Amino acid sequence: TADHISSEEAAALLKTAQQEMAADFMEFVPGVSYRNLLLFRGDKQRAPFTHETRATPPHDLTDKSVADDFPRGPGSDLLNDLMSRSVGWFADHEVNQRRRAAGKLPATNVWLWGLGRTPSLTSFHELHGKTGKMITAVDLLRGLAALIGWDRIEVPGATGYTNTDYAAKGRYAIDALDSTDIICVHVEATDEASHEGDAAAKIAALEAIDEKIVAPLHAALRARGDYRILVSPDHPTPIHLKTHSHGFVPFAIAGAGVSPDSSQTYDEAAAASSGLSFPEGWQLMNYFLKV
């Protein structure tokens, strides 16, 4: 994450990378902080990648050697060459000079992972007859929203990190209730704290989500009459692993027509022992809308 580099610094580095790369069929697209995109324009040069091309997520390599985890498979030579060249582009870049002078970690190179083609999805309205809006600071969720036809709400102070403005996310969600059927508020802070192995930061993020997003949003929904609210993580990120893992995650649903079950806690243990579970994540939305 280059010490959670700012979006402005990342954009400046990628501008230099784009100039040095000198390839019109590839384009760096700045995102948020360390999360950015490299677009490969297949209409200008046939993409050399296939479903067998592999690249390792950097959050799987915390405190580990990366020597055996560079891109591999069809087209990987192109990716590895670009990653190697970026070391020289960034080494004495003015962004890194300022970061070192300020005692911050430099951005040492580009790390490419998460390869895929632009998908085509059926719109959410076509599937469920409902409109939706997304609040997030993470481009992955912005992209999902765009693919299913949801509007994106930009919230000032939303950073995709533990210093995000939780209260602002809650306020903007409440303000959007009268203009859409569903509002999704995504918060990345707990995941980031887990990747860093910081239990205290994760607890603080959970408490902030509960106090500044879930509680006021729930109160606003109840005041409007019939409603539904769903609270759930998207995947486990255990502190001791510092990366994602598999398994059931808890969810809580409240509102009109919802009856309580026997669960007394909201955690992975309760999710694993519950008689109500969904092997495929998309099934939860069907249940949420129709229960």
Order of alpha helices (4+ residues) and beta strands (2+ residues): alpha-beta-beta-alpha-alpha-alpha-beta-alpha-beta-alpha-beta-alpha-alpha-alpha-beta-beta-alpha-alpha
